[in-house]
Amino acid sequence: MGFFENDGYRKAIFRGFDISGFLFFALALGAPSGYSYGAAGFLLFALLGLPLVQGSLRGCESRVLCAIMLGMGLLWGLSFDGWWTWSGSDYWLKYGLAALTLVMASRIGVGSRGVAWGMALGGAGALAAAAYDYLVLRLDKAWGFTNAIQFGGIAMYLGIATWAVALFGGWRLRTAAALWALGACGVLASLLAESRGSWVVAPLLVAAMLWLMWQHGKKALALRALAGTVVLVAIMVVPAAHKFGSRAELAVQEFALYQSNPQQAAVTSIGQRLEQWKLAVHLGLERPWTGWGLQGFAAQKQVMVAQGLAHPSVLEYGHAHNEILDMWAKRGLVGVAVLLLFYAIPLWAFWPTVKRLQRVPPARQAELLAMRVAGALLPIAYFGFGWTQVFFAHNSGNLFYLFSIVALWGAVCRLQQTAEAAAQ
């Protein structure tokens, strides 16, 4: 027996993937670049596990997920300033390594319980970081170890995904209650970040979760979950209702001011977004198919500001504060099509159909359903966050999306493979 065929070596690789899945979520927001530790662990054990894997990538969903990661990495690598001009970004490398890790995760799998508790503790870690910002640093809002918008969005996803795991996973009541409480920590951390974009997306995620419960015959539980969500959010919001209300009221005021006086309002949070969107639409309409390219986009912004067609505030950021419009202005409809597939394919791959759940015995279907729902919520969340922020302009946004897919898809595959092995 060769060294790589040793049963102990194989178990170590499997355990390494399980630990990486747990740490990826658990440390995501509670430590500086916390999401990087689990991602690095995944990559390390993927490379060490290569000798264990033989044959081609199994499953249509795994192949398509891998393909869209490679395609998106290529898109980020191209600057679109000319034929085969490169952006200088290292995203193509990160996406390629994530695709390799996905291949290995689909063959080796990731422990679903580690993923579930990792997400739950990730929400608690986010709240700890938010509390430190408020109570120790005396900041006016939670920033964590990234910017407030990224922090708030990822914390909101962790919180609501943990709620989904608690509701769908078939846990005992005490365990489900603990997961529910830890999920609330993530939601509260997002509220403390005052990231209004994540507040807008939260009802969409809750609605998707409740609709899936309804579709899978959990109608009574869906109604109780809705009531519980309303009560929990009220408990979190009411003590600081004035603070949250003033943020929402400020957004309305800034929008109204931009409508009446764009030049004056273009320096406000809402006004600058509207100014950036207007500029991106203008540039996108001029070159709809392939966009202006990265350098061309920056140059055209300078031209529009010089001509008085855009406020100088648009030069403060290298993106348009909207994922789709930013992609359209820089890489045209070609880039938009790939970006939309980057949302749609993971949503399709994770979507919990009855046929997919029947791949495992009835006793494991709740666990599989929980992982699939948590995975389906991820692209929905990112699609929503992208309307007010370019999440993929930040390292945190890219790595969290990529390796969340790796961890959750690995959990789905492990459950299915265990069922297949038991049936043989």
Helices and strands as residue ranges (DSSP letters): G 3-5, H 7-26, H 34-49, G 50-52, H 60-77, H 91-108, H 112-131, I 132-136, H 148-168, H 173-193, H 196-215, H 219-237, G 238-240, H 241-260, H 262-265, H 269-286, H 294-306, G 312-316, H 323-350, H 354-357, H 362-385, G 391-393, H 395-423
